[in-house]
């Protein structure tokens, strides 16, 4: 059986960590010959770093499905964006003061220094509004970012781009960016948080990647369980045998699920995995 688990808001708690209970449950599933897969919007290095910190080794679907790496780091799937059509919109984004933009390449995650300086300028607002501060802190748990003087060096250079993430506290600005990217053909727009949008190749979804990995592992899709919380997990929910939403999941994710487990701060992943191990692979009703 393949068990595909999202990271942020699912496997990771609010501190951005994998709990000891979740780690132990994953190891037990692996010992029982279940294939535990991480399916995340994060870059491979950021996901792998979290796993290695607690001694875990799993295949990773990264960048919302744009890449798949096995436990030995072998890449079996790789789907970058078409830069020619993307660049005009990235140039527009760069000129918008309220939009923070990260560019995900195969070697690193990049952002412009002007973006970081803009966020720092908001520090006095964030200190007063704890809810906004929490939103920003959660967003920036997700990636180790390399800041460069001119972000245009990335999209005008020879690096492949696999994902673009746009973050904003200004919802009108965020919707404007979503509309701009929606005008392009060949792109998929998802979200892992109400304050961001994530842009990938239209065929780069967690669901399509899970199908590819299941085929590679010669596993029927009926023998897959997916666990997630955000809208970018829905493509997995559309193709999996069993769909599990976290208690903290978006309402639409809960609506599409077969089961709802506890929240990410209550080790909801472990609740499901422990039930799987104790009830002969039968999930609770």
Secondary structure, DSSP 8 states (H G I E B T S, - for coil): -EEEE-IIIIIB-TTS-B-HHHHHHHHHHHHTT-EEEEE-SS-HHHHHHHHHHTT---EEEEGGGTEEE-TT--EEEE----HHHHHHHHHHHHT-TT-EEEEEESS-EEEEHHHHHHHHHTHHHHHH-HHHHHHHHHHTTS--EEEES-THHHHHSS--EEEEEEE-S-HHHHHHHHHHHHTSSSEEEE-SSTTEEEEEETT--HHHHHHHHHHHTT--GGGEEEEE-SGGGHHHHTT-SEEEE-TTS-HHHHHT-SEE---GGGTHHHHHHHHHHHTTT----
